[in-house]
Amino acid sequence: MNATASYLESVKKQFLYYKMLGEKAIEQLEPEQLFVSTNEDTNSIAVIVQHLSGNMLSRWTDFLTTDGEKETRNRDAEFENDLQTKDQVLNNWNAGWECFLGALDSLQPEQLSEIIYIRNEGHTVIEAINRQLAHYPYHVGQIVFYAKQLKNGEWNSLSIPKNNSNSYNADKFAQEKSIKNFTEEEFRRLK
């Protein structure tokens, strides 16, 4: 496999991993907890999902041929709580991810050096993907952190649980060395 094909495979796994983390965090919450905002400057999980979805739909719809900041996007409205139910939050979440992952799946390795535009600024496709590889996990991290606070002690860890690093590492080093993406085991562990 060449480097560009390997890159595409790797980033797809990374994004699917962060999608799963967000979903596992949301699953642990009561529906009303998705709409909690601790102060005027804090976004609820529902609002964060609304923003992520808005970004994904804008950036990745016809991304090779149109600017990633679509004229139809109202970014400021993404930070107003328009969603009212857990189903609406999940539908919004899924719509964004389907658009984004569909765009990634449609890419051919030779397209990674093509130039696309976001707010009239040129990016290679690789740069656009990397931009979102920083942006989406940033917000998923907010969702996980906020969900953990809202659960207040009743949290099913999405990473190595506290005080379990030594046993986790012992299990890892007891295995034969292998080359694989870390997400493969994480998907199995978190199912």
Rosetta blueprint (number, residue, H / E / L):
1 M L
2 N L
3 A H
4 T H
5 A H
6 S H
7 Y H
8 L H
9 E H
10 S H
11 V H
12 K H
13 K H
14 Q H
15 F H
16 L H
17 Y H
18 Y H
19 K H
20 M H
21 L H
22 G H
23 E H
24 K H
25 A H
26 I H
27 E H
28 Q L
29 L L
30 E L
31 P H
32 E H
33 Q H
34 L H
35 F H
36 V L
37 S L
38 T L
39 N L
40 E L
41 D L
42 T L
43 N L
44 S L
45 I H
46 A H
47 V H
48 I H
49 V H
50 Q H
51 H H
52 L H
53 S H
54 G H
55 N H
56 M H
57 L H
58 S H
59 R H
60 W H
61 T L
62 D L
63 F L
64 L L
65 T L
66 T L
67 D L
68 G L
69 E L
70 K L
71 E L
72 T L
73 R L
74 N L
75 R H
76 D H
77 A H
78 E H
79 F H
80 E L
81 N L
82 D L
83 L L
84 Q L
85 T L
86 K H
87 D H
88 Q H
89 V H
90 L H
91 N H
92 N H
93 W H
94 N H
95 A H
96 G H
97 W H
98 E H
99 C H
100 F H
101 L H
102 G H
103 A H
104 L H
105 D H
106 S H
107 L L
108 Q L
109 P H
110 E H
111 Q H
112 L H
113 S H
114 E L
115 I E
116 I E
117 Y E
118 I E
119 R L
120 N L
121 E E
122 G E
123 H E
124 T E
125 V H
126 I H
127 E H
128 A H
129 I H
130 N H
131 R H
132 Q H
133 L H
134 A H
135 H H
136 Y H
137 P H
138 Y H
139 H H
140 V H
141 G H
142 Q H
143 I H
144 V H
145 F H
146 Y H
147 A H
148 K H
149 Q H
150 L H
151 K H
152 N L
153 G L
154 E L
155 W L
156 N L
157 S L
158 L L
159 S L
160 I L
161 P L
162 K L
163 N L
164 N L
165 S H
166 N H
167 S H
168 Y H
169 N H
170 A H
171 D H
172 K H
173 F H
174 A L
175 Q L
176 E L
177 K L
178 S L
179 I L
180 K L
181 N L
182 F L
183 T H
184 E H
185 E H
186 E H
187 F H
188 R H
189 R H
190 L H
191 K L
